[in-house]
């Protein structure tokens, strides 16, 4: 009768031997590839052949032809983050949401959009702690035109309106969260307590505000109506507010 212990040992020894052999082959393959890459120039440095195969075909030593790989452009590489092909400055630039614009940038964008016949919708707010009321309000605002632009109060602006304890979320993070919403096209931070100067610069086709604002008190209404635009008041979700969320958190977790 064979010894079971010996059989198990032999089987394990065989597995270890096969693994060691695979490891040696892998090391040898890597060594050969490394040596070959030092001897051969990169594929995109080779001159294109006049082969009937067309551009991108490179002749090899055997007289045959192979396709020339394309060197990936930087704008394609920026899509993949993080990427070892990008420097630190490139990675930082590509991580910036492209929806977030300065006033000067947004003016140029709006001019191009209007030139193509697009209807620009504008609204503004602090959007300190984003909640369902904000989401429904902004989705409804987007339905009023083609492009939705949000004027976002900066931290200094929010403190001037709501006091020194606000905002809870800093402006860069608030802007990034808003820009992540699919129905938001652009976000423009502004420092003033109200968006009058911003509306005057952008001159949107539609100005949207919450229904809690009386029409006569909506800032920028005259500017929009003067150019033939519309002012739309959107109903709010009852009980949904950043202030209400803050008070609920404090009450729930107060010891």
Secondary structure, DSSP 4 states (H G I P E B T S, - for coil): ---HHHHHHHHHHHHHHHHHHHHHHHHHHHHHHHHHHHHSPPGGGSPPP--TT-TTEEE-TTS-EEEPPPPPPHHHHTTSSS-TTS-HHHHHHHHS-TTEE-HHHHHHHHHHHHHTTPPEEEEEE---S--HHHHHHHHHHHTTSSEEEEEEE-HHHHHHHH-TT--SS-HHHHHHHHHTSTT--EEEEE-SSSSHHHHHHH--SEEEEETTS-GGG-TTHHHHHHTT-EEEEEPPPTT--HHHHHHHHHHHH--
